[in-house]
Amino acid sequence: MASLPWAFLTLVNTPDQAIIDNRTTVINGSKTAFGWLMTAQLLGEIALFGALGGALFWAIAVAGSGAGKVRDGE
């Protein structure tokens, strides 16, 4: 879910020319194969970190779900 806004921004906002590490990513407003690869890498990294953050959140939530509860007879 975290990568959806970035996907939208990379699809609708393309400059005329762009270069990363001396490799052309955009020529005349059209992405090159390297440009699409860099876009996919960016979105993949954002999705991966979002998934890891979500998994960590749920691990903490599940581990603490029994904390502070009063049990009958104790």
C-alpha positions as semicolon CSV with decimal commas, in nm:
position;residue;x (nm);y (nm);z (nm)
1;M;0,000;0,000;0,000
2;A;0,284;0,241;0,076
3;S;0,420;0,220;-0,277
4;L;0,092;0,309;-0,452
5;P;0,133;0,688;-0,423
6;W;0,490;0,658;-0,547
7;A;0,374;0,443;-0,840
8;F;0,120;0,709;-0,931
9;L;0,380;0,986;-0,909
10;T;0,633;0,800;-1,124
11;L;0,372;0,730;-1,391
12;V;0,223;1,080;-1,422
13;N;0,532;1,292;-1,354
14;T;0,807;1,234;-1,611
15;P;1,072;1,496;-1,693
16;D;1,201;1,564;-2,046
17;Q;1,550;1,430;-1,970
18;A;1,693;1,238;-1,673
19;I;2,019;1,060;-1,597
20;I;2,118;0,835;-1,303
21;D;2,482;0,724;-1,265
22;N;2,563;0,843;-1,620
23;R;2,284;0,623;-1,759
24;T;1,986;0,779;-1,931
25;T;1,652;0,704;-1,769
26;V;1,431;0,945;-1,965
27;I;1,468;1,067;-2,325
28;N;1,224;1,325;-2,465
29;G;0,973;1,248;-2,189
30;S;0,978;0,869;-2,245
31;K;1,134;0,628;-1,997
32;T;1,408;0,399;-2,119
33;A;1,440;0,035;-2,014
34;F;1,687;0,145;-1,746
35;G;1,435;0,407;-1,632
36;W;1,165;0,144;-1,590
37;L;1,412;-0,079;-1,407
38;M;1,499;0,202;-1,165
39;T;1,128;0,276;-1,113
40;A;1,059;-0,091;-1,038
41;Q;1,354;-0,100;-0,797
42;L;1,227;0,208;-0,613
43;L;0,874;0,072;-0,582
44;G;1,003;-0,270;-0,476
45;E;1,217;-0,120;-0,201
46;I;0,929;0,090;-0,071
47;A;0,698;-0,214;-0,074
48;L;0,959;-0,431;0,100
49;F;1,020;-0,181;0,379
50;G;0,645;-0,130;0,417
51;A;0,589;-0,504;0,448
52;L;0,871;-0,539;0,700
53;G;0,732;-0,251;0,904
54;G;0,385;-0,407;0,897
55;A;0,520;-0,747;1,001
56;L;0,715;-0,590;1,287
57;F;0,405;-0,401;1,400
58;W;0,193;-0,718;1,405
59;A;0,466;-0,917;1,581
60;I;0,477;-0,656;1,856
61;A;0,096;-0,636;1,872
62;V;0,055;-1,014;1,899
63;A;0,333;-1,044;2,158
64;G;0,173;-0,779;2,375
65;S;-0,187;-0,892;2,329
66;G;-0,185;-1,093;2,655
67;A;0,003;-0,836;2,860
68;G;-0,194;-0,661;3,131
69;K;-0,496;-0,889;3,116
70;V;-0,641;-1,011;3,441
71;R;-0,712;-1,383;3,449
72;D;-0,988;-1,538;3,659
73;G;-0,866;-1,687;3,984
74;E;-0,535;-1,504;3,996
